[in-house]
């Protein structure tokens, strides 16, 4: 559980809270706050498809089902930022 937490999307959101709030839309602000508050967000997701299948389809299908929906686009943008930064940290780490 600790290993999963250390590399989780949720932990990244918490640690980067102030940086992620600078100049963002209200949708992205709600996405970040909602993801942090959600007790059911899987800590081990590593792809957008896996997140949609395991989390959105069960808990929030109306908000995130269609990729073009504003909240889905906002969540995907934040999630992809995490994926990019996570990939960079793995590449840089010894």
KOLGU-4560 file (N, C-alpha, C; in nm, 3 decimals, padded with zeros to 5 digits):
<recs>
<n_xx: 00.082 n_yy: -00.119 n_zz: 00.000 ca_xx: 00.000 ca_yy: 00.000 ca_zz: 00.000 c_xx: 00.087 c_yy: 00.126 c_zz: 00.000 mol: A seq: 1 type: UNK>
<n_xx: 00.192 n_yy: 00.127 n_zz: 00.080 ca_xx: 00.281 ca_yy: 00.244 ca_zz: 00.085 c_xx: 00.353 c_yy: 00.265 c_zz: -00.047 mol: A seq: 2 type: UNK>
<n_xx: 00.393 n_yy: 00.158 n_zz: -00.111 ca_xx: 00.461 ca_yy: 00.169 ca_zz: -00.241 c_xx: 00.365 c_yy: 00.227 c_zz: -00.345 mol: A seq: 3 type: UNK>
<n_xx: 00.241 n_yy: 00.181 n_zz: -00.343 ca_xx: 00.140 ca_yy: 00.231 ca_zz: -00.435 c_xx: 00.113 c_yy: 00.379 c_zz: -00.409 mol: A seq: 4 type: UNK>
<n_xx: 00.102 n_yy: 00.416 n_zz: -00.283 ca_xx: 00.077 ca_yy: 00.556 ca_zz: -00.246 c_xx: 00.191 c_yy: 00.646 c_zz: -00.294 mol: A seq: 5 type: UNK>
<n_xx: 00.314 n_yy: 00.602 n_zz: -00.280 ca_xx: 00.430 ca_yy: 00.687 ca_zz: -00.311 c_xx: 00.435 c_yy: 00.729 c_zz: -00.458 mol: A seq: 6 type: UNK>
<n_xx: 00.372 n_yy: 00.654 n_zz: -00.546 ca_xx: 00.374 ca_yy: 00.689 ca_zz: -00.688 c_xx: 00.234 c_yy: 00.718 c_zz: -00.742 mol: A seq: 7 type: UNK>
<n_xx: 00.139 n_yy: 00.742 n_zz: -00.653 ca_xx: 00.001 ca_yy: 00.758 ca_zz: -00.696 c_xx: -00.032 c_yy: 00.897 c_zz: -00.749 mol: A seq: 8 type: UNK>
<n_xx: -00.132 n_yy: 00.900 n_zz: -00.834 ca_xx: -00.186 ca_yy: 01.024 ca_zz: -00.888 c_xx: -00.238 c_yy: 01.112 c_zz: -00.775 mol: A seq: 9 type: UNK>
<n_xx: -00.305 n_yy: 01.051 n_zz: -00.679 ca_xx: -00.363 ca_yy: 01.126 ca_zz: -00.568 c_xx: -00.255 c_yy: 01.195 c_zz: -00.485 mol: A seq: 10 type: UNK>
<n_xx: -00.147 n_yy: 01.126 n_zz: -00.457 ca_xx: -00.038 ca_yy: 01.187 ca_zz: -00.381 c_xx: 00.021 c_yy: 01.305 c_zz: -00.458 mol: A seq: 11 type: UNK>
<n_xx: 00.039 n_yy: 01.287 n_zz: -00.588 ca_xx: 00.093 ca_yy: 01.393 ca_zz: -00.672 c_xx: 00.002 c_yy: 01.516 c_zz: -00.668 mol: A seq: 12 type: UNK>
<n_xx: -00.130 n_yy: 01.495 n_zz: -00.672 ca_xx: -00.225 ca_yy: 01.606 ca_zz: -00.663 c_xx: -00.208 c_yy: 01.683 c_zz: -00.532 mol: A seq: 13 type: UNK>
<n_xx: -00.196 n_yy: 01.610 n_zz: -00.424 ca_xx: -00.181 ca_yy: 01.674 ca_zz: -00.293 c_xx: -00.050 c_yy: 01.751 c_zz: -00.284 mol: A seq: 14 type: UNK>
<n_xx: 00.059 n_yy: 01.689 n_zz: -00.327 ca_xx: 00.190 ca_yy: 01.752 ca_zz: -00.318 c_xx: 00.205 c_yy: 01.873 c_zz: -00.409 mol: A seq: 15 type: UNK>
<n_xx: 00.129 n_yy: 01.877 n_zz: -00.518 ca_xx: 00.140 ca_yy: 01.985 ca_zz: -00.615 c_xx: 00.019 c_yy: 02.078 c_zz: -00.614 mol: A seq: 16 type: UNK>
<n_xx: -00.053 n_yy: 02.079 n_zz: -00.504 ca_xx: -00.178 ca_yy: 02.153 ca_zz: -00.494 c_xx: -00.163 c_yy: 02.300 c_zz: -00.535 mol: A seq: 17 type: UNK>
<n_xx: -00.071 n_yy: 02.370 n_zz: -00.476 ca_xx: -00.060 ca_yy: 02.514 ca_zz: -00.505 c_xx: -00.017 c_yy: 02.538 c_zz: -00.650 mol: A seq: 18 type: UNK>
<n_xx: 00.072 n_yy: 02.459 n_zz: -00.700 ca_xx: 00.117 ca_yy: 02.474 ca_zz: -00.839 c_xx: 00.005 c_yy: 02.446 c_zz: -00.937 mol: A seq: 19 type: UNK>
<n_xx: -00.076 n_yy: 02.347 n_zz: -00.908 ca_xx: -00.186 ca_yy: 02.309 ca_zz: -00.998 c_xx: -00.302 c_yy: 02.408 c_zz: -00.996 mol: A seq: 20 type: UNK>
<n_xx: -00.310 n_yy: 02.491 n_zz: -00.894 ca_xx: -00.419 ca_yy: 02.588 ca_zz: -00.884 c_xx: -00.389 c_yy: 02.720 c_zz: -00.953 mol: A seq: 21 type: UNK>
<n_xx: -00.267 n_yy: 02.744 n_zz: -00.989 ca_xx: -00.231 ca_yy: 02.872 ca_zz: -01.050 c_xx: -00.290 c_yy: 02.885 c_zz: -01.190 mol: A seq: 22 type: UNK>
<n_xx: -00.382 n_yy: 02.981 n_zz: -01.204 ca_xx: -00.439 ca_yy: 03.014 ca_zz: -01.334 c_xx: -00.518 c_yy: 02.904 c_zz: -01.402 mol: A seq: 23 type: UNK>
<n_xx: -00.583 n_yy: 02.818 n_zz: -01.326 ca_xx: -00.659 ca_yy: 02.710 ca_zz: -01.388 c_xx: -00.808 c_yy: 02.742 c_zz: -01.392 mol: A seq: 24 type: UNK>
<n_xx: -00.878 n_yy: 02.673 n_zz: -01.480 ca_xx: -01.023 ca_yy: 02.688 ca_zz: -01.491 c_xx: -01.093 c_yy: 02.628 c_zz: -01.369 mol: A seq: 25 type: UNK>
<n_xx: -01.217 n_yy: 02.663 n_zz: -01.352 ca_xx: -01.294 ca_yy: 02.607 ca_zz: -01.240 c_xx: -01.312 c_yy: 02.456 c_zz: -01.256 mol: A seq: 26 type: UNK>
<n_xx: -01.321 n_yy: 02.408 n_zz: -01.381 ca_xx: -01.334 ca_yy: 02.264 ca_zz: -01.403 c_xx: -01.211 c_yy: 02.191 c_zz: -01.351 mol: A seq: 27 type: UNK>
<n_xx: -01.093 n_yy: 02.242 n_zz: -01.382 ca_xx: -00.970 ca_yy: 02.177 ca_zz: -01.335 c_xx: -00.958 c_yy: 02.187 c_zz: -01.184 mol: A seq: 28 type: UNK>
<n_xx: -01.004 n_yy: 02.296 n_zz: -01.127 ca_xx: -01.002 ca_yy: 02.312 ca_zz: -00.981 c_xx: -01.094 c_yy: 02.207 c_zz: -00.916 mol: A seq: 29 type: UNK>
<n_xx: -01.213 n_yy: 02.188 n_zz: -00.973 ca_xx: -01.307 ca_yy: 02.089 ca_zz: -00.921 c_xx: -01.253 c_yy: 01.947 c_zz: -00.938 mol: A seq: 30 type: UNK>
<n_xx: -01.189 n_yy: 01.922 n_zz: -01.050 ca_xx: -01.131 ca_yy: 01.790 ca_zz: -01.074 c_xx: -01.028 c_yy: 01.758 c_zz: -00.967 mol: A seq: 31 type: UNK>
<n_xx: -00.939 n_yy: 01.851 n_zz: -00.941 ca_xx: -00.833 ca_yy: 01.829 ca_zz: -00.844 c_xx: -00.891 c_yy: 01.807 c_zz: -00.705 mol: A seq: 32 type: UNK>
<n_xx: -00.982 n_yy: 01.893 n_zz: -00.665 ca_xx: -01.043 ca_yy: 01.880 ca_zz: -00.532 c_xx: -01.122 c_yy: 01.750 c_zz: -00.519 mol: A seq: 33 type: UNK>
<n_xx: -01.196 n_yy: 01.716 n_zz: -00.624 ca_xx: -01.275 ca_yy: 01.593 ca_zz: -00.621 c_xx: -01.190 c_yy: 01.468 c_zz: -00.613 mol: A seq: 34 type: UNK>
<n_xx: -01.080 n_yy: 01.466 n_zz: -00.688 ca_xx: -00.991 ca_yy: 01.350 ca_zz: -00.687 c_xx: -00.924 c_yy: 01.333 c_zz: -00.551 mol: A seq: 35 type: UNK>
<n_xx: -00.885 n_yy: 01.444 n_zz: -00.490 ca_xx: -00.823 ca_yy: 01.436 ca_zz: -00.358 c_xx: -00.924 c_yy: 01.387 c_zz: -00.254 mol: A seq: 36 type: UNK>
<n_xx: -01.046 n_yy: 01.435 n_zz: -00.261 ca_xx: -01.149 ca_yy: 01.399 ca_zz: -00.163 c_xx: -01.204 c_yy: 01.258 c_zz: -00.182 mol: A seq: 37 type: UNK>
<n_xx: -01.195 n_yy: 01.204 n_zz: -00.301 ca_xx: -01.256 ca_yy: 01.074 ca_zz: -00.331 c_xx: -01.180 c_yy: 00.959 c_zz: -00.264 mol: A seq: 38 type: UNK>
<n_xx: -01.251 n_yy: 00.885 n_zz: -00.182 ca_xx: -01.192 ca_yy: 00.771 ca_zz: -00.113 c_xx: -01.179 c_yy: 00.649 c_zz: -00.203 mol: A seq: 39 type: UNK>
<n_xx: -01.243 n_yy: 00.652 n_zz: -00.320 ca_xx: -01.246 ca_yy: 00.535 ca_zz: -00.408 c_xx: -01.153 c_yy: 00.547 c_zz: -00.528 mol: A seq: 40 type: UNK>
<n_xx: -01.076 n_yy: 00.654 n_zz: -00.537 ca_xx: -00.983 ca_yy: 00.669 ca_zz: -00.648 c_xx: -00.872 c_yy: 00.565 c_zz: -00.633 mol: A seq: 41 type: UNK>
<n_xx: -00.859 n_yy: 00.475 n_zz: -00.730 ca_xx: -00.756 ca_yy: 00.372 ca_zz: -00.719 c_xx: -00.616 c_yy: 00.434 c_zz: -00.717 mol: A seq: 42 type: UNK>
<n_xx: -00.533 n_yy: 00.386 n_zz: -00.627 ca_xx: -00.397 ca_yy: 00.440 ca_zz: -00.616 c_xx: -00.303 c_yy: 00.381 c_zz: -00.720 mol: A seq: 43 type: UNK>
<n_xx: -00.341 n_yy: 00.271 n_zz: -00.781 ca_xx: -00.249 ca_yy: 00.202 ca_zz: -00.872 c_xx: -00.279 c_yy: 00.221 c_zz: -01.020 mol: A seq: 44 type: UNK>
<n_xx: -00.363 n_yy: 00.319 n_zz: -01.055 ca_xx: -00.391 ca_yy: 00.341 ca_zz: -01.198 c_xx: -00.267 c_yy: 00.400 c_zz: -01.265 mol: A seq: 45 type: UNK>
<n_xx: -00.246 n_yy: 00.358 n_zz: -01.392 ca_xx: -00.130 ca_yy: 00.405 ca_zz: -01.467 c_xx: -00.165 c_yy: 00.448 c_zz: -01.608 mol: A seq: 46 type: UNK>
<n_xx: -00.296 n_yy: 00.445 n_zz: -01.641 ca_xx: -00.338 ca_yy: 00.489 ca_zz: -01.774 c_xx: -00.477 c_yy: 00.550 c_zz: -01.766 mol: A seq: 47 type: UNK>
<n_xx: -00.507 n_yy: 00.635 n_zz: -01.863 ca_xx: -00.638 ca_yy: 00.698 ca_zz: -01.868 c_xx: -00.748 c_yy: 00.594 c_zz: -01.886 mol: A seq: 48 type: UNK>
<n_xx: -00.726 n_yy: 00.496 n_zz: -01.973 ca_xx: -00.824 ca_yy: 00.391 ca_zz: -01.996 c_xx: -00.854 c_yy: 00.312 c_zz: -01.871 mol: A seq: 49 type: UNK>
<n_xx: -00.751 n_yy: 00.280 n_zz: -01.795 ca_xx: -00.769 ca_yy: 00.206 ca_zz: -01.671 c_xx: -00.845 c_yy: 00.290 c_zz: -01.568 mol: A seq: 50 type: UNK>
<n_xx: -00.815 n_yy: 00.417 n_zz: -01.561 ca_xx: -00.885 ca_yy: 00.506 ca_zz: -01.469 c_xx: -01.033 c_yy: 00.516 c_zz: -01.507 mol: A seq: 51 type: UNK>
<n_xx: -01.062 n_yy: 00.532 n_zz: -01.635 ca_xx: -01.202 ca_yy: 00.541 ca_zz: -01.680 c_xx: -01.277 c_yy: 00.413 c_zz: -01.648 mol: A seq: 52 type: UNK>
<n_xx: -01.214 n_yy: 00.300 n_zz: -01.674 ca_xx: -01.280 ca_yy: 00.171 ca_zz: -01.654 c_xx: -01.304 c_yy: 00.142 c_zz: -01.506 mol: A seq: 53 type: UNK>
<n_xx: -01.204 n_yy: 00.163 n_zz: -01.424 ca_xx: -01.213 ca_yy: 00.126 ca_zz: -01.283 c_xx: -01.279 c_yy: 00.230 c_zz: -01.194 mol: A seq: 54 type: UNK>
<n_xx: -01.268 n_yy: 00.356 n_zz: -01.230 ca_xx: -01.318 ca_yy: 00.460 ca_zz: -01.140 c_xx: -01.440 c_yy: 00.533 c_zz: -01.196 mol: A seq: 55 type: UNK>
<n_xx: -01.426 n_yy: 00.590 n_zz: -01.312 ca_xx: -01.533 ca_yy: 00.673 ca_zz: -01.367 c_xx: -01.658 c_yy: 00.594 c_zz: -01.399 mol: A seq: 56 type: UNK>
<n_xx: -01.644 n_yy: 00.479 n_zz: -01.459 ca_xx: -01.762 ca_yy: 00.401 ca_zz: -01.497 c_xx: -01.846 c_yy: 00.360 c_zz: -01.376 mol: A seq: 57 type: UNK>
<n_xx: -01.781 n_yy: 00.344 n_zz: -01.260 ca_xx: -01.853 ca_yy: 00.305 ca_zz: -01.141 c_xx: -01.908 c_yy: 00.423 c_zz: -01.062 mol: A seq: 58 type: UNK>
<n_xx: -01.828 n_yy: 00.528 n_zz: -01.049 ca_xx: -01.863 ca_yy: 00.634 ca_zz: -00.955 c_xx: -01.916 c_yy: 00.762 c_zz: -01.018 mol: A seq: 59 type: UNK>
<n_xx: -01.876 n_yy: 00.792 n_zz: -01.139 ca_xx: -01.920 ca_yy: 00.918 ca_zz: -01.199 c_xx: -01.939 c_yy: 00.905 c_zz: -01.349 mol: A seq: 60 type: UNK>
<n_xx: -02.019 n_yy: 00.810 n_zz: -01.394 ca_xx: -02.031 ca_yy: 00.789 ca_zz: -01.539 c_xx: -02.088 c_yy: 00.908 c_zz: -01.615 mol: A seq: 61 type: UNK>
<n_xx: -02.178 n_yy: 00.983 n_zz: -01.554 ca_xx: -02.237 ca_yy: 01.095 ca_zz: -01.628 c_xx: -02.141 c_yy: 01.211 c_zz: -01.648 mol: A seq: 62 type: UNK>
<n_xx: -02.045 n_yy: 01.229 n_zz: -01.558 ca_xx: -01.951 ca_yy: 01.341 ca_zz: -01.570 c_xx: -01.833 c_yy: 01.309 c_zz: -01.660 mol: A seq: 63 type: UNK>
<n_xx: -01.794 n_yy: 01.183 n_zz: -01.667 ca_xx: -01.670 ca_yy: 01.147 ca_zz: -01.736 c_xx: -01.687 c_yy: 01.047 c_zz: -01.849 mol: A seq: 64 type: UNK>
<n_xx: -01.809 n_yy: 01.004 n_zz: -01.877 ca_xx: -01.829 ca_yy: 00.901 ca_zz: -01.979 c_xx: -01.786 c_yy: 00.948 c_zz: -02.117 mol: A seq: 65 type: UNK>
<n_xx: -01.825 n_yy: 01.067 n_zz: -02.155 ca_xx: -01.790 ca_yy: 01.119 ca_zz: -02.287 c_xx: -01.663 c_yy: 01.201 c_zz: -02.277 mol: A seq: 66 type: UNK>
<n_xx: -01.563 n_yy: 01.163 n_zz: -02.352 ca_xx: -01.432 ca_yy: 01.229 ca_zz: -02.344 c_xx: -01.438 c_yy: 01.377 c_zz: -02.376 mol: A seq: 67 type: UNK>
<n_xx: -01.538 n_yy: 01.420 n_zz: -02.452 ca_xx: -01.547 ca_yy: 01.562 ca_zz: -02.488 c_xx: -01.617 c_yy: 01.645 c_zz: -02.381 mol: A seq: 68 type: UNK>
<n_xx: -01.673 n_yy: 01.583 n_zz: -02.280 ca_xx: -01.738 ca_yy: 01.656 ca_zz: -02.170 c_xx: -01.634 c_yy: 01.742 c_zz: -02.099 mol: A seq: 69 type: UNK>
<n_xx: -01.671 n_yy: 01.863 n_zz: -02.059 ca_xx: -01.573 ca_yy: 01.955 ca_zz: -01.997 c_xx: -01.499 c_yy: 01.895 c_zz: -01.877 mol: A seq: 70 type: UNK>
<n_xx: -01.569 n_yy: 01.827 n_zz: -01.789 ca_xx: -01.502 ca_yy: 01.770 ca_zz: -01.672 c_xx: -01.408 c_yy: 01.657 c_zz: -01.712 mol: A seq: 71 type: UNK>
<n_xx: -01.447 n_yy: 01.578 n_zz: -01.810 ca_xx: -01.360 ca_yy: 01.469 ca_zz: -01.856 c_xx: -01.233 c_yy: 01.526 c_zz: -01.920 mol: A seq: 72 type: UNK>
<n_xx: -01.247 n_yy: 01.630 n_zz: -02.001 ca_xx: -01.130 ca_yy: 01.694 ca_zz: -02.063 c_xx: -01.038 c_yy: 01.752 c_zz: -01.955 mol: A seq: 73 type: UNK>
<n_xx: -01.097 n_yy: 01.816 n_zz: -01.856 ca_xx: -01.017 ca_yy: 01.876 ca_zz: -01.748 c_xx: -00.944 c_yy: 01.768 c_zz: -01.669 mol: A seq: 74 type: UNK>
<n_xx: -01.014 n_yy: 01.659 n_zz: -01.638 ca_xx: -00.950 ca_yy: 01.552 ca_zz: -01.562 c_xx: -00.838 c_yy: 01.488 c_zz: -01.644 mol: A seq: 75 type: UNK>
<n_xx: -00.866 n_yy: 01.465 n_zz: -01.770 ca_xx: -00.765 ca_yy: 01.402 ca_zz: -01.855 c_xx: -00.641 c_yy: 01.489 c_zz: -01.866 mol: A seq: 76 type: UNK>
<n_xx: -00.659 n_yy: 01.618 n_zz: -01.876 ca_xx: -00.545 ca_yy: 01.709 ca_zz: -01.886 c_xx: -00.457 c_yy: 01.702 c_zz: -01.761 mol: A seq: 77 type: UNK>
<n_xx: -00.518 n_yy: 01.702 n_zz: -01.644 ca_xx: -00.443 ca_yy: 01.692 ca_zz: -01.518 c_xx: -00.378 c_yy: 01.554 c_zz: -01.508 mol: A seq: 78 type: UNK>
<n_xx: -00.451 n_yy: 01.450 n_zz: -01.544 ca_xx: -00.398 ca_yy: 01.313 ca_zz: -01.536 c_xx: -00.278 c_yy: 01.296 c_zz: -01.629 mol: A seq: 79 type: UNK>
<n_xx: -00.288 n_yy: 01.349 n_zz: -01.750 ca_xx: -00.177 ca_yy: 01.339 ca_zz: -01.845 c_xx: -00.055 c_yy: 01.418 c_zz: -01.798 mol: A seq: 80 type: UNK>
<n_xx: -00.077 n_yy: 01.528 n_zz: -01.729 ca_xx: 00.034 ca_yy: 01.604 ca_zz: -01.672 c_xx: 00.107 c_yy: 01.517 c_zz: -01.569 mol: A seq: 81 type: UNK>
<n_xx: 00.031 n_yy: 01.448 n_zz: -01.485 ca_xx: 00.090 ca_yy: 01.357 ca_zz: -01.387 c_xx: 00.167 c_yy: 01.244 c_zz: -01.457 mol: A seq: 82 type: UNK>
<n_xx: 00.107 n_yy: 01.186 n_zz: -01.560 ca_xx: 00.174 ca_yy: 01.078 ca_zz: -01.632 c_xx: 00.308 c_yy: 01.126 c_zz: -01.689 mol: A seq: 83 type: UNK>
<n_xx: 00.307 n_yy: 01.246 n_zz: -01.748 ca_xx: 00.429 ca_yy: 01.301 ca_zz: -01.805 c_xx: 00.536 c_yy: 01.326 c_zz: -01.700 mol: A seq: 84 type: UNK>
<n_xx: 00.496 n_yy: 01.384 n_zz: -01.589 ca_xx: 00.593 ca_yy: 01.411 ca_zz: -01.483 c_xx: 00.640 c_yy: 01.283 c_zz: -01.418 mol: A seq: 85 type: UNK>
<n_xx: 00.553 n_yy: 01.184 n_zz: -01.406 ca_xx: 00.592 ca_yy: 01.055 ca_zz: -01.348 c_xx: 00.693 c_yy: 00.985 c_zz: -01.437 mol: A seq: 86 type: UNK>
<n_xx: 00.672 n_yy: 00.991 n_zz: -01.568 ca_xx: 00.766 ca_yy: 00.929 ca_zz: -01.662 c_xx: 00.902 c_yy: 00.998 c_zz: -01.656 mol: A seq: 87 type: UNK>
<n_xx: 00.900 n_yy: 01.129 n_zz: -01.641 ca_xx: 01.027 ca_yy: 01.203 ca_zz: -01.630 c_xx: 01.102 c_yy: 01.166 c_zz: -01.504 mol: A seq: 88 type: UNK>
<n_xx: 01.032 n_yy: 01.149 n_zz: -01.392 ca_xx: 01.099 ca_yy: 01.118 ca_zz: -01.266 c_xx: 01.158 c_yy: 00.978 c_zz: -01.269 mol: A seq: 89 type: UNK>
<n_xx: 01.094 n_yy: 00.885 n_zz: -01.339 ca_xx: 01.148 ca_yy: 00.750 ca_zz: -01.353 c_xx: 01.273 c_yy: 00.753 c_zz: -01.439 mol: A seq: 90 type: UNK>
<n_xx: 01.272 n_yy: 00.834 n_zz: -01.544 ca_xx: 01.386 ca_yy: 00.844 ca_zz: -01.633 c_xx: 01.504 c_yy: 00.909 c_zz: -01.562 mol: A seq: 91 type: UNK>
<n_xx: 01.479 n_yy: 01.007 n_zz: -01.478 ca_xx: 01.586 ca_yy: 01.080 ca_zz: -01.410 c_xx: 01.640 c_yy: 01.003 c_zz: -01.291 mol: A seq: 92 type: UNK>
<n_xx: 01.556 n_yy: 00.926 n_zz: -01.223 ca_xx: 01.597 ca_yy: 00.855 ca_zz: -01.103 c_xx: 01.708 c_yy: 00.755 c_zz: -01.133 mol: A seq: 93 type: UNK>
<n_xx: 01.801 n_yy: 00.740 n_zz: -01.040 ca_xx: 01.913 ca_yy: 00.646 ca_zz: -01.060 c_xx: 01.869 c_yy: 00.501 c_zz: -01.060 mol: A seq: 94 type: UNK>
</recs>
